[in-house]
Amino acid sequence: MSMPDKPKSTLALDHFPPTREAGLARLAAFVPHAGSHYAKHRNTDFGPGGGVGVSGLSPYLRYRVLSESEVIRAVLDAHSLRQAEKFVQEVVWRTYFKGWLEMRPQVWQAYLAQRDDDQATLADNPKLRERYHAAIEGRTGIEGFDDWARDLTRVGYLHNHARMWFASIWIFTLKLPWALGADFFLNHLLDGDPASNTLSWRWVAGLQTQGKTYLARRDNIERFTQGRFSPQGLAQTAEAVEGPANPSPSTLPNRVTASEALTEPSVFVVHPDDLSIYSEIKNHPMVKAVVWVQGVAGAHPWPQSAHARSFVHGVIDDWAGLDDVVMAEPDADKINAVADLVGARQWVSMAPSVGPLADAFKTLADVGPKPLVLARRTYDHTLWPLATKGFFPFKKRVLEGDSLIEAMA
Ligand SMILES: Cc1cc2nc3c(=O)[nH]c(=O)nc-3n(C[C@H](O)[C@H](O)[C@H](O)COP(=O)(O)OP(=O)(O)OC[C@H]3O[C@@H](n4cnc5c(N)ncnc54)[C@H](O)[C@@H]3O)c2cc1C
């Protein structure tokens, strides 16, 4: 089966080689540092490409080239939970954001609508448009900020602290709309994720924990960039962006696990929200064919960066078996044709999480004639429903109770 052309994003892929082997090697190299070293150095931004203080695992985790369970397990095989708590807590932030948005999908839709409104305003407002372009092209004259804008477009990665400073300067110093900043990130981050990105920008803006904003300060930037940057003229106050109250969480639909779903001959559809499920299902006797979906190419809006597309395509090119089928986007007719060819009675896939892929899958489910069974990992099934309130009660339940052990069973 021929592979669609893959765009090149060389510098980003030099830093983050798009293979499961590279993800596993990065994990193995990081594990010895996941205890006190991480706790001490994780807030320091040593420059582009991740590493040194932090793991640089985010692109691998975002597309589940490595699953959260296997990363946490590898770390806890080498350290006690107490020693590695800071690191596990960060992985659990990701889980919290995923669960929070999964139970409030309207927040993603509201973000897309806000972004489109802000883009329309930009078209009508030349002064705002100039400020916006200066920001994304790295020519504001603000030390650090301009470098991060360029690093983001070139490498597709920024340290967490740089993301926080950048978002804060964007909103409170440059007075640019937060949704356009979130869009800029999603368009360039290799690990761009509807949940982590949207909700982090909302958090900086004071929309997520309502009224509580994040203000970037010169001394903090100077200290945690080891003196590389000392920007002048930053906003001294950060007034929360106004927005509606957070919606109440909805109940997540019941889902089976992949192995529970595989009770009859099936086509398994693997997609970029969970690539590593492949290693669990590829030898299952009920999996008669594997179809890899690279994304939702051509759909509008498709907030995924060229870096991210190259990364995902690279992983799939490397990993797919010779008989597997690779498609640029989910195509019901083609999947049905594969199912007929191999005598499958259903398609099975991991339910994509809130974002463009989940929207594309909604239409797939109605096509028939073969049923589409959506599955969920025990990890998500156990932890996502706990994201009903803020992160700290969530973290307490996950790290102090039995939930994490249950989730990783
Ligand atoms: C404005 C803003 C936008 C962001 N957008 C994204 C995004 O689109 N995708 C994304 O994966 N992360 C996002 N983050 C979170 C965080 O910055 C990155 O996950 C982290 O920098 C990745 O680097 P690392 O793998 O070296 O992290 P490490 O510190 O080594 O952490 C290990 C893993 O934990 C998770 N993690 C760490 N910190 C966070 C966090 N604050 N929130 C959620 N998960 C976290 C990531 O999966 C990460 O790979 C954003 C943060 C901010 C402030």
The ligand as a Tripos MOL2 file, in Angstrom:
@<TRIPOS>MOLECULE
LIG
   53    58     1     0     0
SMALL
NO_CHARGES

@<TRIPOS>ATOM
      1 C1          0.7090   27.9300   27.4490 C.3       1 LIG1
      2 C2          1.0550   26.4560   27.5340 C.ar      1 LIG1
      3 C3          0.7390   25.6110   26.4870 C.ar      1 LIG1
      4 C4          1.0350   24.2450   26.5650 C.ar      1 LIG1
      5 N1          0.6980   23.4260   25.5100 N.ar      1 LIG1
      6 C5          0.9390   22.0870   25.5870 C.ar      1 LIG1
      7 C6          0.5820   21.2160   24.5270 C.ar      1 LIG1
      8 O1          0.0050   21.6300   23.5190 O.2       1 LIG1
      9 N2          0.9090   19.9000   24.6510 N.ar      1 LIG1
     10 C7          1.5310   19.3820   25.7520 C.ar      1 LIG1
     11 O2          1.8030   18.1830   25.8150 O.2       1 LIG1
     12 N3          1.8410   20.1980   26.7970 N.ar      1 LIG1
     13 C8          1.5710   21.5260   26.7450 C.ar      1 LIG1
     14 N4          1.9230   22.3290   27.8020 N.ar      1 LIG1
     15 C9          2.4410   21.7070   29.0340 C.3       1 LIG1
     16 C10         3.9690   21.6160   29.1500 C.3       1 LIG1
     17 O3          4.5560   22.8520   28.8750 O.3       1 LIG1
     18 C11         4.5920   20.5380   28.2500 C.3       1 LIG1
     19 O4          3.9080   19.3310   28.3870 O.3       1 LIG1
     20 C12         6.0610   20.3110   28.6520 C.3       1 LIG1
     21 O5          6.7760   21.5140   28.5320 O.3       1 LIG1
     22 C13         6.6640   19.2460   27.7780 C.3       1 LIG1
     23 O6          8.0530   19.1150   28.0170 O.3       1 LIG1
     24 P1          8.6580   17.8050   28.6830 P.3       1 LIG1
     25 O7          8.1410   16.5980   28.0020 O.co2     1 LIG1
     26 O8         10.1290   17.9850   28.7330 O.co2     1 LIG1
     27 O9          8.0250   17.8970   30.1340 O.3       1 LIG1
     28 P2          8.3980   17.1610   31.5010 P.3       1 LIG1
     29 O10         8.5550   18.2300   32.5290 O.co2     1 LIG1
     30 O11         9.4790   16.1990   31.3640 O.co2     1 LIG1
     31 O12         7.0360   16.4200   31.8580 O.3       1 LIG1
     32 C14         6.7380   15.0770   31.4790 C.3       1 LIG1
     33 C15         5.4040   15.0340   30.7790 C.3       1 LIG1
     34 O13         4.3580   15.4840   31.6190 O.3       1 LIG1
     35 C16         3.3940   16.2210   30.8660 C.3       1 LIG1
     36 N5          3.3760   17.6000   31.3570 N.ar      1 LIG1
     37 C17         4.3930   18.2740   31.9280 C.ar      1 LIG1
     38 N6          3.9970   19.5050   32.3180 N.ar      1 LIG1
     39 C18         2.7000   19.5990   31.9680 C.ar      1 LIG1
     40 C19         1.7300   20.6380   32.0950 C.ar      1 LIG1
     41 N7          1.9920   21.7940   32.7000 N.pl3     1 LIG1
     42 N8          0.4970   20.3930   31.6100 N.ar      1 LIG1
     43 C20         0.1800   19.2110   31.0030 C.ar      1 LIG1
     44 N9          1.0600   18.2150   30.8720 N.ar      1 LIG1
     45 C21         2.2960   18.4010   31.3390 C.ar      1 LIG1
     46 C22         3.8430   16.1580   29.4070 C.3       1 LIG1
     47 O14         3.2070   15.0960   28.7550 O.3       1 LIG1
     48 C23         5.3400   15.9190   29.5460 C.3       1 LIG1
     49 O15         5.9180   15.2820   28.4330 O.3       1 LIG1
     50 C24         1.6340   23.7120   27.7400 C.ar      1 LIG1
     51 C25         1.9450   24.5800   28.7890 C.ar      1 LIG1
     52 C26         1.6810   25.9410   28.6970 C.ar      1 LIG1
     53 C27         2.0200   26.8280   29.8490 C.3       1 LIG1
@<TRIPOS>BOND
     1     1     2 1
     2     2     3 ar
     3     2    52 ar
     4     3     4 ar
     5     4     5 ar
     6     4    50 ar
     7     5     6 ar
     8     6     7 ar
     9     6    13 1
    10     7     8 2
    11     7     9 ar
    12     9    10 ar
    13    10    11 2
    14    10    12 ar
    15    12    13 ar
    16    13    14 ar
    17    14    15 1
    18    14    50 ar
    19    15    16 1
    20    16    17 1
    21    16    18 1
    22    18    19 1
    23    18    20 1
    24    20    21 1
    25    20    22 1
    26    22    23 1
    27    23    24 1
    28    24    25 2
    29    24    26 1
    30    24    27 1
    31    27    28 1
    32    28    29 2
    33    28    30 1
    34    28    31 1
    35    31    32 1
    36    32    33 1
    37    33    34 1
    38    33    48 1
    39    34    35 1
    40    35    36 1
    41    35    46 1
    42    36    37 ar
    43    36    45 ar
    44    37    38 ar
    45    38    39 ar
    46    39    40 ar
    47    39    45 ar
    48    40    41 1
    49    40    42 ar
    50    42    43 ar
    51    43    44 ar
    52    44    45 ar
    53    46    47 1
    54    46    48 1
    55    48    49 1
    56    50    51 ar
    57    51    52 ar
    58    52    53 1
@<TRIPOS>SUBSTRUCTURE
     1 LIG1         1 GROUP 0 **** ****
